[in-house]
Amino acid sequence: MSLSETLDRSGNWLFRWRAVPPLLALALLILHLHDYHYLGGSKRIDDLWQAGCLLVALAGLSLRAYVVGHTPKDTSGRNAREQRAASLNTTGLYSVVRHPLYVGNFLIYLGTVAFTHDPWPATICLLGYWLYYAPIMHAEESFLRMRFGAQFGEWAGRTPAIVPALHGWKPPSLPFSARNVLRREYNNVFSVLLAMFLLDTASESAVRGRFALGPAWSLALAAGFIGWLVLRTLKRHTEVLRVAGR
């Protein structure tokens, strides 16, 4: 078996289990917080740092929302279990970078792991992110190359994989659909809030020497859970969030 075939096979397997590494990284970060101290010895500075981390994660969520809001049904990167693509995305953010969803995921990951303000676990988690996703991206591109041939080759030849090239921008071919974003991204938003709530709880408990809940993150999680429950109900039991062709 060639190296390319090995990467494809590994990437397809990793693709199916890509939700596991973030959970392992979160567990590692929580365990690392047993000796946590406020950044600069100041609760205020620490809160500002956490707000900055949240903004980075929100930037990643916003990027994902923009991509999902403009893309059609059954396209690469939107599938959950296996590779499939009825069409090739080459407009919108796909005109400046080939893997915009993974760039968004990286920003979410970066904002979350930076929460600890410790470079070592953050570096380990971020390196692990790219080591895990590199075979997945290779497998996705192999599938798209086989599926779309010269069309994929032309697009890949002018569009970078990870670092956006803004000069290649082409407007999205479909209008933005907020309903499609709400239908497909509510789990990601709640996951970010839950992860940061758990990290804040672990850090506050370490500082105080007892179990402690941060009021701001507790309120954010409660609001996020209500939103998650409403959107999940609408998705599963109504057609409110369904958009034809999305």
C-alpha positions, -999 to 999 in steps of 0.1 A, spaced: 0 0 0 14 34 -10 19 62 15 -10 81 -2 -33 52 2 -23 48 38 -30 84 45 -64 81 28 -73 50 48 -61 66 81 -79 99 72 -112 82 65 -110 63 98 -100 94 118 -128 113 101 -154 91 117 -139 97 151 -130 133 149 -152 143 178 -130 123 202 -97 144 202 -114 175 215 -129 155 244 -94 141 253 -79 175 250 -105 190 273 -99 162 299 -61 169 297 -67 206 302 -90 201 332 -65 178 349 -38 203 343 -57 230 362 -52 214 396 -26 241 405 -42 270 386 -35 306 395 -51 338 382 -31 353 354 -8 380 369 -23 372 403 -54 392 394 -89 380 390 -97 409 368 -69 402 344 -78 365 344 -114 374 335 -102 396 306 -81 368 294 -110 344 295 -131 370 276 -104 371 249 -103 333 247 -141 334 242 -138 360 214 -113 338 196 -136 308 198 -165 330 187 -145 340 157 -141 303 148 -179 298 153 -187 328 132 -164 316 104 -181 282 104 -215 299 105 -206 319 74 -195 288 55 -225 267 65 -249 295 58 -238 297 21 -232 261 12 -256 236 -4 -267 202 9 -244 172 6 -210 189 2 -176 179 16 -169 189 52 -206 189 61 -210 151 63 -208 132 96 -198 96 89 -182 93 55 -169 112 25 -196 125 1 -201 155 -21 -228 162 -47 -210 194 -58 -177 211 -53 -176 243 -32 -154 269 -49 -170 302 -39 -173 322 -7 -147 312 18 -139 282 -3 -125 306 -29 -98 317 -5 -90 285 14 -98 249 7 -107 239 43 -125 269 59 -144 247 83 -112 233 98 -97 268 100 -128 277 120 -124 246 142 -88 256 148 -98 290 161 -124 274 184 -97 249 196 -72 278 201 -96 299 221 -104 269 243 -69 256 250 -56 292 256 -80 293 285 -54 278 308 -28 305 299 -1 278 300 18 273 268 28 237 272 -6 219 273 -19 244 247 11 236 224 6 199 228 -32 202 220 -26 224 190 1 201 176 -22 172 182 -50 190 163 -30 194 131 -15 159 134 -50 145 136 -66 166 109 -38 164 83 -47 128 72 -84 138 73 -78 167 49 -57 145 27 -85 119 25 -111 145 17 -90 160 -11 -83 125 -25 -121 119 -26 -128 152 -42 -100 147 -68 -115 114 -77 -151 128 -78 -145 160 -97 -112 155 -115 -99 185 -134 -124 208 -117 -109 200 -84 -73 202 -97 -80 237 -111 -95 249 -78 -68 233 -56 -41 248 -78 -52 284 -71 -66 280 -36 -43 274 -5 -52 246 19 -50 264 53 -38 300 51 -64 321 33 -54 340 1 -79 369 1 -70 380 -34 -89 349 -48 -122 359 -33 -154 350 -52 -188 359 -38 -209 329 -25 -231 312 -51 -260 309 -27 -275 335 -3 -269 332 34 -294 310 53 -296 318 90 -320 289 95 -295 265 80 -268 278 104 -291 274 134 -301 239 123 -265 227 118 -243 247 143 -262 248 176 -243 218 189 -210 235 183 -220 267 201 -232 248 231 -201 226 231 -179 257 233 -199 271 262 -199 238 280 -161 234 276 -153 269 289 -178 264 318 -159 232 328 -125 249 325 -137 279 345 -152 257 372 -120 236 374 -98 268 376 -120 286 402 -122 254 423 -84 251 422 -78 287 432 -104 286 461 -95 251 473 -131 240 471 -158 234 444 -168 268 430 -190 279 401 -183 312 382 -216 331 380 -210 345 345 -201 312 329 -230 295 348 -255 320 333 -239 316 299 -242 278 301 -278 280 313 -288 303 284 -269 282 260 -287 250 272 -321 267 268 -311 277 232 -297 243 225 -329 226 237 -352 249 217 -332 245 185 -329 207 190 -367 205 194 -373 226 163 -349 205 143 -362 171 153 -399 178 155 -407 206 130 -397 219 96 -390 254 108 -353 252 103 -353 232 72 -343 249 39 -347 233 5 -314 224 -10 -295 230 22 
